[in-house]
């Protein structure tokens, strides 16, 4: 098994030609940084978008960006019905969602602005450090109810009745976790649904036998420093054909950047507004160098700026 790196530092490299129309953003600043807009935001990635909006308005005092935070499916539906012209969500459109826009003859523009990781978290008092997809599936479908039922390296590591917490339906991480980890199976009937990421954090902190999953954005203190009031486990994929367990990988910006951490997802800006106005200005800012520094600081991975991963053994 490949040795774990002790430290991985993630940095963005400023180049002369910034991505996502950086030069155009400066030239058109007078018309793209004034006025007021309302943007629908996926709750899972709302911490980083709130920071983006705050900094954008600080730099442009004639701009006002109102954020309305909802589940992923809710803001996508609102974009379709015209309630918003711009949304920021933690995943791509499903085929069904894309077909609805096409059938309604609604043209949309999609821009990726960050890569996120979904952390599997437990209470810090839990002695577990790692789980593979097979173990996670048994836990989150309700098949496995006691920590003592784990075997292999996790045999007798922890005891007690497992208390499972899940993100609510319609949240991007709910759908991604169900698809990739549970292979489409249903969550367990006794799993407790958390209506917000704040609730998820509170539940895991207060229950020694708790386990749940959450966006990297919610458990990052700064850059690659995680909130120590919860513990993110190392995760390993399992080959569905052979049953072979892959490498256990920790939740870290570097591993999300190189896609070795198995539960990652890109975050997107979708808009139906093609005019040169505040919506374009805010979207361009999030993808600009300054906006991508906020992405980096929030624990996510920049995707519109060059990224260099430095490994220190």
Secondary structure as UniProt FT lines:
FT   STRAND          7..12
FT   TURN            19..21
FT   HELIX           22..27
FT   HELIX           29..32
FT   STRAND          35..42
FT   HELIX           43..45
FT   HELIX           46..59
FT   TURN            61..62
FT   STRAND          63..70
FT   HELIX           72..81
FT   STRAND          86..89
FT   HELIX           95..103
FT   TURN            104..105
FT   STRAND          109..122
FT   TURN            124..125
FT   STRAND          130..132
FT   HELIX           133..140
FT   TURN            141..142
FT   HELIX           147..149
FT   HELIX           152..154
FT   TURN            155..157
FT   STRAND          163..167
FT   TURN            169..170
FT   HELIX           172..180
FT   TURN            183..184
FT   TURN            189..190
FT   STRAND          192..194
FT   HELIX           197..206
FT   TURN            208..209
FT   STRAND          210..215
FT   HELIX           216..218
FT   STRAND          220..222
FT   TURN            223..224
FT   STRAND          225..226
FT   TURN            228..229
FT   STRAND          231..232
FT   STRAND          234..236
FT   TURN            240..242
FT   HELIX           253..257
FT   TURN            258..259
FT   STRAND          264..271
FT   HELIX           278..287
FT   HELIX           289..297
FT   TURN            298..299
FT   STRAND          301..302
FT   STRAND          307..312
//
